[in-house]
C-alpha cells in the first residue's frame, strides 16, 4: 500500500503474515487491532487535551493561509523568471522558503483534517 501526500510518498510496511492457519491469523489480527486501538486512544487523549476542538473558521483561515502562500510562491517565481533564465542563489533561497511555507501550511491543514476524520478532536462547523 502506498500513500501519496503533497510532496511525500509513503509505503506501508505492515507485516503481512504468511501463515495459512486461520486461527493464527485471527489471533494476530486481534493483537494488531489492540495495537491500533492503543494508538487511537493515545492520540485521542493527547490531542483532545491539547487541541480539543477545531471550528470551521479555523479551517477556513488555514485554507486561506495555504492558498495565499501558494499564490505568493508562484507569483514571485513568475516575476523572477521575467528577469532572465538564471536565478541567483538569493532568489532560489527565497523560492525555497516560500515553497516550504506553502507546504508546511498545507501539511498542517491536512493533519488537522485527519485529526477530525479519525475522531481525535471534535469539529464545530461554521454556523449557517
C-alpha positions as CSV (number, residue, x, y, z in Angstrom):
1,X,0.0,0.0,0.0
2,X,1.4,3.5,-0.9
3,X,0.1,6.8,0.3
4,X,0.7,9.9,-1.7
5,X,0.8,13.2,0.1
6,X,1.5,16.6,-1.4
7,X,5.2,16.0,-1.5
8,X,5.9,12.7,0.1
9,X,5.3,9.1,-0.9
10,X,5.0,6.6,2.0
11,X,4.9,2.9,1.5
12,X,3.0,0.8,4.1
13,X,5.4,-1.5,5.9
14,X,2.9,-3.6,7.9
15,X,3.9,-7.2,8.3
16,X,1.8,-9.5,6.1
17,X,1.6,-12.9,7.8
18,X,2.3,-15.9,5.5
19,X,1.0,-18.5,8.0
20,X,-2.1,-20.0,6.4
21,X,-3.5,-21.3,9.7
22,X,-6.8,-19.2,10.1
23,X,-6.7,-19.4,13.8
24,X,-3.2,-18.0,14.0
25,X,-4.1,-15.2,11.6
26,X,-7.3,-14.3,13.6
27,X,-5.2,-14.2,16.8
28,X,-2.6,-12.0,15.1
29,X,-5.3,-9.7,13.7
30,X,-6.7,-9.4,17.2
31,X,-3.3,-8.3,18.5
32,X,-2.9,-5.8,15.7
33,X,-6.3,-4.4,16.4
34,X,-5.3,-3.9,20.1
35,X,-2.1,-2.1,19.0
36,X,-4.1,0.1,16.6
37,X,-6.6,0.9,19.3
38,X,-3.8,1.8,21.7
39,X,-2.5,4.3,19.1
40,X,-6.0,5.7,18.6
41,X,-6.7,6.1,22.3
42,X,-3.3,7.7,22.9
43,X,-3.9,10.2,20.0
44,X,-7.4,11.0,21.2
45,X,-6.2,11.6,24.8
46,X,-3.2,13.7,23.9
47,X,-4.7,15.6,21.0
48,X,-8.0,16.0,22.7
49,X,-6.3,17.6,25.8
50,X,-4.0,19.8,23.7
51,X,-6.4,20.8,20.9
52,X,-9.9,19.7,22.0
53,X,-11.9,21.1,19.1
54,X,-11.5,22.8,15.8
55,X,-14.0,25.2,14.3
56,X,-14.9,25.7,10.7
57,X,-13.4,29.2,10.8
58,X,-10.1,27.8,11.8
59,X,-10.1,25.5,8.7
60,X,-11.1,28.5,6.6
61,X,-8.2,30.6,7.9
62,X,-5.7,27.7,7.4
63,X,-7.0,27.2,3.8
64,X,-6.7,30.9,3.1
65,X,-3.2,31.0,4.6
66,X,-2.1,28.0,2.4
67,X,-3.7,29.4,-0.7
68,X,-2.0,32.8,-0.1
69,X,1.4,31.1,0.5
70,X,1.0,29.2,-2.8
71,X,0.0,32.3,-4.7
72,X,3.0,34.2,-3.3
73,X,5.4,31.4,-4.2
74,X,4.1,31.1,-7.7
75,X,3.8,34.8,-8.3
76,X,7.4,35.5,-7.1
77,X,8.7,32.7,-9.2
78,X,7.0,34.1,-12.3
79,X,8.4,37.6,-11.5
80,X,11.9,36.2,-11.1
81,X,11.6,34.3,-14.4
82,X,10.8,37.6,-16.2
83,X,14.3,38.8,-15.3
84,X,16.1,36.0,-17.1
85,X,16.6,32.3,-17.2
86,X,19.2,32.1,-14.4
87,X,18.2,32.8,-10.9
88,X,20.6,33.9,-8.2
89,X,21.3,31.9,-5.1
90,X,19.3,34.5,-3.1
91,X,16.3,34.2,-5.4
92,X,16.4,30.4,-5.2
93,X,16.6,30.6,-1.4
94,X,13.6,32.9,-1.4
95,X,11.6,30.5,-3.6
96,X,12.6,27.5,-1.4
97,X,11.4,29.5,1.7
98,X,8.1,30.3,0.0
99,X,7.6,26.7,-1.1
100,X,8.4,25.4,2.4
101,X,5.9,27.9,3.9
102,X,3.2,26.7,1.5
103,X,4.0,23.0,2.1
104,X,4.0,23.5,5.9
105,X,0.6,25.2,5.9
106,X,-0.8,22.6,3.6
107,X,0.6,19.8,5.9
108,X,-1.0,21.5,9.0
109,X,-4.3,21.7,7.2
110,X,-4.2,18.0,6.2
111,X,-3.0,16.9,9.7
112,X,-5.9,18.8,11.3
113,X,-8.4,17.3,8.9
114,X,-7.1,13.8,9.7
115,X,-7.4,14.5,13.4
116,X,-11.1,15.3,12.9
117,X,-11.6,12.4,10.4
118,X,-10.1,9.9,12.9
119,X,-12.1,11.3,15.8
120,X,-9.2,12.5,17.8
121,X,-10.7,16.0,18.1
122,X,-14.2,17.4,17.7
123,X,-15.3,19.7,14.9
124,X,-17.7,22.6,15.1
125,X,-18.9,23.8,11.7
126,X,-19.3,27.4,10.7
127,X,-22.8,28.5,11.6
128,X,-25.1,28.9,8.6
